[in-house]
Amino acid sequence: MPATRSAATVARSPEPYNKTSHSAPRILDSDVIIISSDEEDAVAPKRRAAPRTSSKNKTRAQKEVIDITSTPSDKTRKGESSRSAAQAKAKADAKEIARQKEALALYEKELERSKAEITKLKSELASEKEKAKGKATSSGGSSIPTDSLDDLATCEICTCIMWKPATLPDCGHTFCQSCLTDWFSTILAQHLTAHPHYNPNHPPPRVGPELLNALPQALHPYILTVMQNNSHPPYTCPTCRVAVRNRPVEVFALKNLVHTVAEAKGERPPPSVAVPAPVAGRATRGRAAPPPPPRRAENPWDGFFGKN
């Protein structure tokens, strides 16, 4: 059925019409379309239009929400916290700078003290050099370098300082006492292997040709055998191989010279070596010479040449 506007058609009400009612007549909206049917007795209910909210009200509501969530007091607190953090960092940086300045001042003071100490040591070294130069000049002679005296003070066998030099009277060569005793010990061991009855403290009598001719002829073989069995070991010089028939001797002047050269080179004798007594010379002329050191009870050469 075609739709008609409410101005041409009046809706019917199921209730009886009250003529005595003084209520105002209903004014229908001209925009509302009512669809009716002849088969329907009741009239369809009207649909109310939803109230429209204006854009001004929406903007006002949004502004109110923003103002509630972000208040001026919150902004103030954030600014104060950031300022306090910056102030704390600035204080910490200032303390660190002050500490580094103090450390730098200490380092500079220590550097100045070290420089002063170095200057003092340099001046002392220069003064010592001047003193040494003055002593060399006052002595009136040129100083001899210790390197040129090494050959005189060292042993030919071990090439060490001869703290106890021993000179061979048969050839004049000088060696360490320990090196020379080792050399003689080797020769003595070989001689004892061939002559086990040899005793250095009981040497055979020296029989010359004249004494041998004076003895009976029958005793000559026996005397020669005894002399051969008790002959001395063939000791020789380690350098020139000259036969050594006399025990080595100790030259005290050479010993003093060796000790002087060694001390000039900064070396010290071992504890077992006694410091030699000074030899009387120009420095001690006119004065009483010190007594010689006591002689040892055992001579290191008694085992090779017999006791005197």
Helices and strands as residue ranges (DSSP letters): H 55-69, H 72-138, G 146-149, H 150-153, E 165-167, E 174-176, H 177-194, H 209-214, G 217-219, H 220-229, H 252-264, H 302-305
